[in-house]
């Protein structure tokens, strides 16, 4: 039996949360001075309310994604989110790389 690493559990938690975010949360975040998405405890796998910063380079794409959508609609179908992240190649600020979704066991 294979045991999950701490990092794998964190990534699984992120995927579970992403699948529950709604359009209204992104619309609100885009109106704030400091761009953050408020994640409710009910949307988090471990029931922890928190805020997620929005990278400035994805603001334009998020504006297009919320345009003409209903507030209570799910923002992402997780698989489409994973494909979007792969296609957009969101750069990381402290390394010459880009953000990648996945499990550490797939990377190592």
C-alpha distances in whole Angstrom, upper triangle without the diagonal:
4,7,10,13,16,18,15,16,20,20,18,21,23,23,23,26,28,27,29,32,36,39,41,39,39,43,43,41,44,47,46,47,44,41,38,37,36,33,33,31,30,29,26,23,23,27,29,32,33,35,33,36,37,38,41,41,39,42,44,41,40,44,44,40,42,45,47,43,43,42,40,38,34,35,32,30,27,27,30,30,27,30,33,31,30,34,36,34,35,36,34,37,36,35,36,33,32,30,26,24,20,17,17,14,17,20,19
4,7,9,13,14,12,13,16,16,15,18,20,20,21,24,25,25,27,30,33,36,38,36,36,40,40,38,41,44,43,44,41,38,35,34,34,30,31,29,29,27,24,21,22,25,27,30,30,32,30,33,34,34,38,37,36,39,41,38,37,41,41,38,39,43,44,41,41,40,38,36,32,32,30,28,24,24,28,27,24,27,30,28,27,31,32,31,31,32,30,33,32,31,32,29,28,26,23,20,17,13,13,11,14,16,15
4,7,10,12,10,10,14,14,13,16,18,18,19,22,23,24,26,28,32,35,36,34,34,38,38,36,39,41,40,42,38,36,33,31,31,28,28,26,26,25,22,18,19,22,23,27,27,29,28,30,32,32,36,36,34,37,39,37,36,39,40,37,38,42,43,40,40,38,36,35,31,31,28,27,24,24,28,26,24,27,29,27,27,30,32,30,30,31,29,31,30,30,31,28,27,25,22,20,16,13,12,11,14,16,15
4,7,8,6,6,10,11,10,12,15,15,16,18,20,21,23,25,28,31,33,30,31,34,35,32,35,38,37,38,34,32,29,27,27,24,25,23,23,22,19,16,16,20,20,24,23,25,24,26,28,28,32,32,30,33,35,33,32,36,36,33,35,38,40,37,37,35,33,32,28,28,25,24,21,21,25,23,21,24,26,23,24,27,28,26,26,27,25,28,27,26,28,25,24,21,19,16,13,10,10,9,12,14,14
4,5,5,6,9,10,11,12,14,15,17,19,20,22,23,25,29,31,33,30,30,34,34,32,34,37,35,36,32,31,28,27,27,24,25,23,24,22,19,16,16,20,20,23,22,24,23,25,26,27,30,30,29,32,34,32,31,35,36,33,34,38,40,37,37,36,34,33,29,28,26,25,22,22,25,23,21,24,26,23,23,27,27,25,25,25,23,25,24,24,26,23,22,20,17,16,13,9,8,9,12,13,12
4,5,5,6,9,10,11,13,14,15,17,19,20,22,23,27,30,31,28,28,32,31,29,31,34,32,33,29,28,25,24,24,21,22,20,22,20,16,14,14,17,17,20,19,21,20,22,24,24,28,28,27,30,33,31,30,33,34,32,33,36,38,36,36,34,32,31,27,27,25,25,21,23,25,23,21,24,25,22,23,27,27,25,24,24,22,23,22,23,25,22,22,19,17,15,14,11,10,12,15,15,15
4,5,5,6,9,10,11,12,14,15,16,19,20,21,25,27,29,26,26,29,29,27,29,32,30,31,27,25,23,22,22,20,22,20,22,19,16,14,15,18,17,19,18,19,18,19,21,21,25,25,24,27,30,28,27,30,31,29,30,34,36,33,34,32,30,29,26,24,22,22,19,20,22,20,18,21,22,19,20,23,23,21,20,20,18,20,19,19,21,19,18,15,13,12,10,8,7,10,12,12,12
4,5,5,6,9,10,11,12,14,15,17,19,20,24,27,28,26,26,29,30,27,29,32,31,32,29,27,24,22,23,20,22,20,21,19,16,13,14,18,18,20,19,20,19,21,22,23,26,26,25,27,30,27,26,30,31,28,29,33,35,32,32,31,29,28,24,23,21,20,17,17,20,18,16,19,21,18,19,22,23,21,21,21,20,22,22,21,23,20,19,16,13,11,8,6,6,8,10,11,12
4,5,5,6,9,10,10,12,14,16,17,19,23,25,27,24,25,28,28,26,29,31,30,32,28,26,23,21,21,18,19,17,18,16,13,10,11,14,15,17,17,19,18,20,22,23,27,27,25,28,30,28,26,30,31,28,29,33,34,31,31,29,28,26,23,22,20,20,17,18,21,19,17,21,22,20,21,24,24,23,22,23,21,24,24,24,26,23,21,18,16,13,11,9,10,12,14,15,16
4,5,5,6,9,10,11,12,14,16,17,21,23,25,21,22,25,25,23,25,28,27,28,24,22,19,18,18,15,17,16,17,14,11,10,10,13,13,15,14,15,14,17,18,19,23,24,22,24,27,25,24,27,28,26,27,30,32,29,29,27,26,25,21,21,19,19,16,18,20,17,16,20,20,18,19,23,22,21,20,20,18,21,21,21,23,20,19,15,14,12,11,10,11,13,15,15,16
4,5,5,6,9,10,10,13,15,16,19,22,24,21,21,24,25,22,24,28,27,28,24,22,19,18,18,16,18,17,18,15,12,11,12,15,15,17,16,16,14,17,17,18,22,22,20,23,25,23,21,25,26,23,25,28,30,27,28,26,25,23,19,18,16,16,13,14,16,14,12,16,17,14,16,19,19,18,17,18,17,20,20,20,21,18,16,13,11,8,7,7,9,12,12,13,15
4,5,5,6,9,10,11,13,15,19,21,23,21,21,25,25,23,26,29,28,30,26,24,21,19,19,16,17,16,16,13,11,9,11,14,15,17,16,17,16,19,20,21,24,24,22,24,27,24,23,26,27,24,25,28,30,27,27,25,23,22,18,18,16,15,12,13,16,14,13,17,18,16,17,21,21,20,20,22,20,23,24,24,25,22,19,16,14,10,9,8,11,13,13,15,17
4,5,5,6,9,10,11,13,17,20,21,18,19,23,23,21,24,26,25,27,24,21,18,16,16,12,13,12,13,10,7,6,8,10,11,13,13,14,13,17,18,20,23,24,22,23,26,24,22,25,26,23,24,27,29,26,25,23,21,21,17,17,15,15,12,15,17,15,14,18,19,17,19,22,22,22,20,22,21,23,24,24,26,23,20,17,15,12,12,12,14,16,17,18,20
4,5,5,6,9,10,11,15,17,19,16,16,20,20,18,20,23,23,24,21,18,15,13,14,11,13,13,13,10,8,8,10,12,12,13,12,12,11,14,14,16,20,20,18,20,22,20,18,22,23,20,20,24,26,23,23,21,20,19,15,14,13,13,10,13,15,12,12,15,16,14,16,19,18,18,17,19,18,20,21,22,23,20,17,14,13,10,11,11,14,16,17,17,20
4,5,5,6,9,10,14,16,19,16,17,20,21,19,21,25,24,26,24,20,18,15,16,13,15,15,14,11,10,9,12,14,15,15,15,15,13,16,16,18,21,21,18,20,22,20,18,21,22,19,20,23,25,22,22,21,19,17,13,13,11,10,7,10,12,10,9,13,14,13,15,18,18,18,17,20,19,22,23,23,24,21,18,14,13,9,10,11,14,16,16,17,20
4,6,5,7,9,13,16,18,16,17,20,21,20,22,25,25,27,24,21,18,15,15,12,13,12,11,8,7,6,10,11,13,14,14,15,14,17,18,20,23,24,21,22,24,22,20,23,23,20,20,24,25,22,21,20,17,16,13,13,11,11,9,12,14,12,13,16,17,16,18,21,21,21,20,23,22,25,26,27,28,25,22,18,16,13,13,14,17,18,19,20,23
4,5,5,7,10,14,15,13,14,17,17,16,19,21,21,23,21,18,15,12,11,8,9,10,9,6,5,7,10,10,10,11,11,12,11,14,15,18,21,21,18,20,22,20,17,20,21,18,18,22,23,20,19,17,15,15,11,11,11,11,10,13,15,12,13,17,17,16,18,21,20,21,19,22,21,23,25,26,27,24,21,17,17,14,15,16,19,21,21,22,24
4,5,6,9,11,14,11,12,15,16,15,17,20,20,22,20,17,14,11,12,9,12,13,12,8,9,10,13,14,14,14,13,13,11,13,13,15,18,19,15,17,19,16,14,17,18,14,15,19,20,17,17,16,14,13,9,8,7,8,7,10,11,8,10,13,13,12,15,17,17,18,17,19,19,22,24,24,25,22,19,15,15,12,14,15,18,21,20,21,24
4,6,9,12,14,13,13,16,18,17,19,22,23,25,23,20,17,14,14,12,13,14,12,9,10,11,14,14,16,15,16,16,14,17,17,19,22,21,18,19,21,18,16,19,19,15,15,19,20,16,16,15,13,11,7,8,6,6,5,9,10,9,11,14,14,14,17,19,19,20,19,22,23,25,27,28,28,25,22,18,17,14,15,17,20,22,21,23,26
4,6,10,12,11,12,15,16,16,18,20,21,24,22,19,16,12,12,9,10,11,9,6,8,10,13,12,14,13,14,14,14,17,17,20,22,23,19,20,22,19,16,19,19,16,15,19,19,16,15,13,10,10,6,8,8,9,9,13,14,12,14,17,17,17,20,22,21,23,22,24,25,27,29,30,31,28,24,21,20,17,18,20,23,25,24,26,29
4,7,9,7,8,11,12,12,14,17,17,20,19,15,13,9,9,8,9,11,10,7,10,12,15,14,14,13,13,12,11,14,14,17,19,20,16,16,18,16,13,15,16,13,12,16,17,13,13,11,9,9,6,6,7,10,10,14,14,11,14,17,16,16,19,20,20,21,20,23,23,25,27,28,29,26,23,19,19,17,19,21,24,26,26,26,29
4,6,6,7,9,11,11,13,15,17,20,19,16,14,10,11,10,11,14,12,10,13,16,18,17,17,15,15,14,14,16,15,18,19,20,17,16,17,16,12,14,15,11,10,13,13,10,9,7,6,5,4,5,8,10,12,15,14,13,16,18,17,18,21,22,21,23,21,24,25,27,29,30,31,29,25,22,22,20,22,24,27,30,29,30,33
4,5,5,6,9,10,11,13,15,18,18,15,14,11,12,12,14,17,16,13,16,19,22,20,20,18,17,15,15,16,14,17,18,18,15,14,15,13,10,10,11,8,6,9,10,7,7,5,6,6,6,5,9,12,14,17,15,13,17,18,16,17,21,21,19,22,20,24,25,26,29,30,31,28,25,22,23,21,24,26,29,32,30,31,34
4,5,5,6,9,10,11,13,17,16,14,13,10,10,11,12,16,15,14,17,20,22,20,19,16,16,15,15,16,15,18,19,20,17,15,16,15,12,12,13,11,8,11,12,9,8,4,6,8,9,8,12,15,17,20,18,17,20,22,19,20,24,24,22,25,23,26,26,27,30,32,33,31,27,24,25,24,26,29,32,34,33,34,37
4,5,5,6,9,10,11,15,14,11,9,6,7,8,10,13,14,12,14,17,19,17,16,13,13,11,11,12,12,15,16,18,15,13,16,15,11,12,14,12,10,13,15,12,11,8,9,10,10,9,12,15,16,19,18,16,19,21,19,19,23,23,21,23,21,23,23,24,27,29,30,28,25,22,23,21,24,26,29,32,31,31,34
4,5,5,6,9,10,13,13,9,8,6,9,10,13,16,17,14,16,19,21,20,19,16,14,12,11,11,9,12,13,15,11,10,12,11,7,9,11,9,7,11,13,11,12,9,11,11,10,8,11,15,16,18,16,14,17,19,16,16,20,20,18,20,18,20,21,22,25,27,27,25,22,20,21,20,23,26,28,31,30,30,33
4,6,5,7,9,13,13,10,11,9,11,13,15,19,19,17,19,23,24,23,21,18,17,14,14,14,12,15,15,16,13,11,12,12,9,8,11,10,7,9,11,10,10,8,11,12,12,10,14,17,19,21,19,17,20,22,19,19,23,22,20,22,20,23,24,24,28,29,30,28,25,23,24,23,27,29,32,35,33,33,37
4,5,5,7,11,11,9,9,8,9,12,14,17,18,16,18,22,23,21,20,16,15,12,13,13,12,15,15,17,15,12,14,15,11,11,14,13,10,13,15,13,13,10,12,14,14,13,16,20,21,24,22,19,23,24,21,21,25,25,23,24,22,24,24,24,28,30,31,29,26,24,26,25,28,30,32,35,35,34,37
4,5,5,9,8,5,5,5,8,11,13,17,18,16,18,21,22,21,19,15,13,10,10,9,8,11,12,14,12,10,13,13,10,10,14,13,11,14,16,15,16,13,15,16,15,13,16,19,20,23,21,18,21,22,19,19,23,23,20,22,19,20,21,21,24,26,27,26,23,21,23,22,25,28,30,33,32,31,34
4,6,8,9,6,8,9,11,14,17,21,22,19,21,24,26,24,22,19,17,13,12,11,9,11,10,12,11,7,10,11,8,8,11,12,10,12,15,14,16,13,16,17,16,14,16,20,21,23,21,18,21,22,19,19,22,22,19,21,18,20,21,21,24,26,27,25,22,21,23,23,27,29,31,34,33,32,36
4,7,9,8,10,11,12,16,18,22,23,21,23,26,28,25,23,20,18,15,15,13,12,14,13,16,14,11,13,15,12,10,14,15,12,14,16,16,17,14,17,18,19,16,20,23,24,27,24,22,25,26,23,23,26,26,23,24,21,23,24,23,27,29,30,29,26,24,27,27,30,33,34,38,37,36,39
4,5,6,8,9,11,15,17,21,22,21,22,25,26,24,22,18,16,12,13,11,11,13,12,16,15,12,15,16,14,13,17,17,15,17,20,19,19,17,19,20,20,18,21,25,25,28,26,23,25,27,24,23,27,27,23,25,21,23,22,22,25,27,29,28,25,24,26,26,30,32,33,37,36,35,38
4,6,9,12,14,17,20,23,25,24,24,28,28,26,24,20,17,14,14,11,11,13,12,15,15,13,15,18,16,15,19,20,18,20,23,22,23,20,23,24,24,21,24,27,27,30,28,25,27,29,25,24,28,27,24,25,21,22,22,20,23,26,28,27,25,24,27,27,31,33,34,38,37,36,38
4,6,10,12,15,18,21,23,21,22,25,25,24,21,18,14,11,11,8,9,10,10,14,14,12,15,17,15,15,19,19,18,20,23,23,23,21,23,24,23,20,22,26,25,28,26,23,25,27,23,22,25,26,22,23,19,19,19,17,20,23,25,24,22,21,24,24,28,30,31,34,34,32,35
4,7,10,13,16,19,21,19,19,23,23,22,19,17,13,10,8,6,5,8,8,11,11,9,12,14,11,12,16,16,15,17,20,20,20,18,20,20,19,16,18,22,22,24,23,19,21,23,20,19,22,22,19,20,16,17,17,16,19,22,23,23,20,18,21,21,25,27,28,32,31,30,33
4,6,9,13,15,18,15,16,19,20,18,16,13,10,6,5,4,5,9,11,13,12,11,15,15,12,14,17,16,15,18,21,20,20,17,18,19,17,15,17,20,20,23,21,18,20,22,20,18,22,23,20,20,17,18,17,17,20,22,24,23,20,18,20,20,23,25,26,30,29,28,31
4,6,10,13,14,12,13,16,17,16,14,11,8,5,5,6,7,11,13,15,13,12,15,15,12,14,16,15,13,17,19,17,17,14,15,16,14,12,14,17,17,20,19,16,18,21,18,17,21,22,20,20,17,19,19,19,22,24,26,24,21,18,20,19,22,23,25,29,28,28,30
4,6,10,12,10,11,15,15,13,11,8,6,5,7,9,11,14,16,19,17,16,19,19,15,17,20,18,16,19,21,19,18,14,15,16,15,14,16,19,18,22,21,18,21,23,21,20,24,25,23,24,21,23,22,22,25,27,29,27,24,21,22,21,23,25,27,30,30,30,32
4,7,8,6,7,11,12,10,8,6,5,6,7,11,12,16,19,20,18,18,21,20,16,19,21,18,17,21,22,19,18,15,14,15,13,13,14,17,16,20,20,17,19,22,21,19,23,25,23,24,21,23,22,23,25,27,29,27,24,20,21,19,21,22,24,27,27,28,30
4,5,5,7,10,11,8,7,5,7,9,11,14,16,20,22,24,22,21,24,23,19,21,23,21,19,23,24,21,19,15,14,16,14,15,16,18,18,22,22,20,22,25,24,23,26,28,26,27,25,27,26,27,29,31,33,30,27,24,24,22,24,24,27,29,30,30,32
4,5,5,8,8,4,5,4,8,11,13,17,19,22,25,27,24,24,27,26,23,25,27,24,22,26,27,24,22,19,17,18,16,17,18,20,19,23,24,21,23,26,25,24,28,30,29,29,27,29,27,28,30,31,34,31,29,25,25,22,24,24,26,28,29,30,32
4,6,8,9,6,8,8,11,13,15,19,20,24,26,28,25,25,28,26,23,25,26,23,22,25,26,22,20,17,15,16,14,16,17,18,18,21,22,20,22,25,25,24,28,30,29,30,28,30,29,30,32,33,35,33,30,26,26,23,24,24,26,28,29,30,32
4,7,9,7,8,8,10,12,13,16,17,21,24,25,22,22,25,23,20,22,23,20,19,23,23,20,18,16,13,14,12,13,13,15,14,18,19,17,18,22,21,21,24,26,25,26,24,26,26,27,29,30,32,29,26,23,22,19,20,21,24,26,26,27,30
4,5,5,6,7,9,11,12,16,17,20,24,25,22,23,26,24,21,24,25,22,21,25,26,23,22,19,17,17,15,15,15,16,15,18,20,17,18,22,22,20,23,26,25,25,23,25,24,26,27,28,30,28,25,21,21,18,18,19,21,23,24,25,27
4,6,8,10,12,14,15,18,20,23,26,27,24,26,28,26,24,27,28,24,24,28,29,25,24,22,20,20,16,17,17,17,15,18,20,18,18,22,22,21,24,26,26,26,25,27,25,27,28,29,31,28,25,22,21,17,17,17,19,21,22,23,25
4,6,9,11,14,15,19,21,24,27,29,26,27,30,29,26,29,30,27,27,31,32,28,27,24,22,23,20,20,20,20,18,22,24,21,22,25,26,24,26,29,29,28,27,28,26,28,28,30,32,29,27,23,23,20,20,19,20,22,24,25,26
4,6,9,13,15,19,21,24,27,29,26,27,30,28,25,28,29,26,25,29,30,27,25,22,20,21,19,20,20,21,19,23,24,22,23,27,26,25,28,30,29,30,27,29,28,29,30,31,34,31,29,25,25,22,22,22,24,26,27,28,29
4,6,10,12,16,19,22,25,27,25,25,28,27,24,27,29,26,25,29,30,27,26,22,21,22,20,20,20,22,20,24,25,22,23,27,26,24,27,30,28,28,26,27,25,26,27,29,32,29,27,24,24,21,22,22,23,26,27,28,29
4,7,10,14,16,20,22,25,23,23,26,25,22,24,26,24,23,26,28,25,23,20,19,20,18,18,19,21,20,24,25,22,23,26,25,24,27,29,28,28,25,26,25,25,27,29,31,29,27,23,24,22,23,24,25,28,29,29,31
4,7,10,13,16,19,21,20,20,23,23,20,22,25,22,21,25,27,24,23,20,19,20,18,18,19,21,20,23,24,20,22,25,23,22,25,27,25,25,22,23,21,22,23,26,28,26,24,21,22,20,22,22,24,27,28,27,29
4,7,10,13,15,18,17,16,20,20,17,19,22,20,19,22,25,22,22,19,19,20,18,16,18,20,19,22,22,19,20,23,21,20,23,25,22,23,19,21,19,19,21,23,26,24,22,19,20,19,22,23,24,27,28,27,29
4,7,10,13,15,13,14,17,17,14,17,19,18,17,21,23,21,22,19,19,19,17,15,16,18,17,20,20,16,17,20,18,16,20,21,19,19,16,17,15,16,18,20,22,21,18,15,17,16,19,20,21,25,25,24,27
4,6,9,12,11,11,15,15,13,15,18,17,17,20,23,22,22,20,21,21,19,16,17,20,19,21,21,17,18,20,18,16,19,20,17,17,14,15,13,13,16,18,20,19,16,14,17,17,20,22,23,26,26,25,27
4,6,8,7,7,11,11,10,12,15,14,14,17,21,19,21,18,20,19,17,14,15,19,18,20,18,15,16,18,15,13,17,18,14,15,11,13,13,13,16,18,19,18,15,13,16,16,20,22,23,27,26,25,28
4,5,6,7,10,11,10,13,15,15,16,19,22,21,23,21,23,22,20,17,17,20,19,20,19,15,16,18,15,12,15,16,12,12,9,9,10,10,13,15,16,15,12,11,14,16,19,22,23,26,25,23,26
4,6,5,8,10,10,12,14,15,16,18,21,21,23,22,24,23,22,18,19,22,21,23,21,17,19,20,16,15,17,17,13,14,10,11,12,11,15,17,17,17,14,14,17,19,22,25,26,30,28,27,29
4,6,7,8,10,11,13,14,16,17,21,21,24,23,25,23,22,18,18,21,20,21,19,16,17,17,14,12,15,14,10,10,7,8,10,11,15,16,15,14,12,12,15,17,21,24,25,28,27,25,28
4,6,5,6,9,10,11,12,14,18,18,20,19,21,20,18,14,14,17,17,18,16,13,14,15,11,10,13,12,9,10,8,10,12,13,17,18,18,16,13,12,15,16,19,23,24,27,26,24,28
4,5,5,6,9,10,11,12,16,16,19,17,20,19,18,14,15,19,19,20,18,15,17,17,14,13,17,16,12,14,11,14,15,16,19,21,21,19,16,16,18,19,23,26,28,31,29,28,31
4,5,5,7,9,10,11,15,16,18,18,21,19,19,15,16,19,20,21,18,16,18,17,14,14,17,15,12,14,12,15,17,18,22,23,22,21,18,17,20,21,24,28,29,32,30,29,33
4,5,5,6,9,10,14,14,17,17,19,17,16,12,13,16,16,17,14,12,14,14,10,11,14,12,9,12,11,14,17,18,22,22,22,20,16,16,17,18,22,25,27,30,28,27,30
4,5,5,6,9,12,12,14,14,16,14,13,10,11,14,15,17,14,12,15,15,11,12,15,14,12,15,13,16,18,19,23,24,23,21,18,16,18,18,22,25,27,30,28,28,31
4,5,5,6,10,11,13,13,16,15,15,12,14,17,18,20,17,15,18,18,14,16,19,17,15,18,16,19,21,22,25,26,26,24,21,20,22,22,25,29,31,34,32,31,35
4,6,5,9,10,13,14,16,15,15,12,13,16,18,18,15,14,17,16,13,15,18,16,14,17,16,20,22,23,27,28,27,25,21,20,22,22,25,29,31,34,31,31,35
4,6,8,8,11,12,14,11,11,8,9,12,14,15,12,11,15,14,11,13,16,15,14,17,16,20,22,23,27,27,27,25,21,19,20,20,23,26,29,31,29,29,33
4,6,6,8,8,11,10,10,8,10,14,16,18,15,14,17,18,15,16,20,19,17,20,19,22,24,25,29,30,30,27,24,22,23,22,25,28,31,33,32,32,35
4,6,9,10,13,12,13,11,14,16,19,20,17,17,20,20,17,19,22,20,19,22,21,24,26,28,31,32,32,30,26,25,26,25,28,31,34,37,35,35,38
4,7,9,12,11,13,12,15,17,20,21,18,18,22,21,19,22,24,23,22,25,24,28,30,31,35,35,35,33,29,28,28,27,30,33,36,39,37,37,41
4,6,9,7,10,9,12,14,17,19,16,16,20,20,18,20,23,22,21,24,24,27,29,31,34,35,34,32,28,26,27,25,28,31,34,36,34,35,39
4,6,5,9,10,13,15,18,20,18,18,22,22,20,22,25,25,24,27,26,29,31,32,36,37,37,34,31,28,28,27,29,32,35,37,36,37,40
4,6,8,9,13,15,18,20,19,18,22,23,21,22,26,25,24,27,25,28,29,31,34,35,36,33,30,27,28,26,28,31,34,36,35,36,39
4,7,9,12,14,16,19,18,17,21,22,21,22,26,26,25,28,26,30,30,32,35,36,37,34,30,27,27,25,27,30,33,35,34,35,38
4,6,9,10,13,16,15,15,18,19,18,20,23,23,22,25,24,28,29,31,34,35,35,32,28,25,25,23,25,27,31,33,31,33,36
4,6,7,10,13,12,11,15,16,15,17,20,20,20,23,22,25,26,28,31,32,32,29,25,22,22,19,21,24,27,29,28,29,32
4,7,9,12,10,9,13,14,12,14,17,17,17,19,18,22,23,25,28,28,29,26,22,19,19,17,20,22,26,28,26,27,30
4,6,8,7,6,9,11,10,11,14,15,15,17,17,20,22,24,27,27,27,24,20,17,17,14,17,19,23,25,23,24,27
4,6,5,6,9,10,11,12,14,15,16,18,19,22,24,26,29,29,29,25,21,19,17,14,16,19,22,23,22,23,27
4,5,5,6,9,10,11,12,14,15,17,17,20,21,24,26,26,26,22,19,16,14,11,12,15,18,20,18,20,23
4,5,5,6,9,10,11,12,14,16,17,20,21,25,27,26,26,22,18,16,13,11,12,14,18,19,17,18,22
4,5,5,6,9,10,10,12,14,15,19,21,24,26,26,25,22,18,16,14,12,14,17,20,22,19,21,24
4,5,5,6,9,10,10,12,13,16,18,21,23,23,22,19,15,13,12,10,12,15,19,20,18,19,23
4,5,5,6,9,10,11,12,15,16,20,22,21,21,17,13,11,9,7,9,12,15,17,15,15,19
4,6,5,6,9,10,12,15,18,21,23,22,21,17,14,12,10,9,12,15,18,19,16,17,21
4,5,5,6,9,10,13,16,19,22,21,20,17,13,11,11,10,13,17,20,22,19,19,23
4,6,5,6,7,10,12,16,18,17,16,13,9,7,7,7,11,15,17,19,17,16,20
4,6,6,8,11,13,17,19,17,16,12,9,8,7,8,10,14,16,18,15,14,18
4,6,9,12,15,18,20,19,17,14,11,11,10,12,14,18,20,22,19,18,22
4,6,9,12,15,18,17,15,12,9,9,10,12,15,19,21,23,20,19,23
4,6,9,12,15,13,12,9,6,6,8,11,14,17,18,21,18,16,20
4,7,10,12,12,11,9,5,5,8,11,14,18,19,22,19,18,21
4,6,9,8,7,6,4,6,10,13,16,19,19,22,20,18,20
4,6,6,7,6,5,6,10,13,16,18,17,21,20,17,19
4,6,8,8,9,10,13,16,19,21,20,24,23,20,22
4,7,8,10,11,14,17,19,21,19,23,22,19,21
4,5,8,10,13,16,18,19,18,21,20,17,18
4,7,10,13,16,18,20,19,22,20,17,19
4,7,9,13,15,17,16,19,17,14,16
4,6,10,13,15,15,18,16,14,17
4,7,10,13,13,16,15,13,16
4,6,9,10,13,11,10,13
4,7,9,12,10,10,13
4,7,8,7,8,11
4,5,5,7,9
4,5,5,6
4,5,5
4,6
4
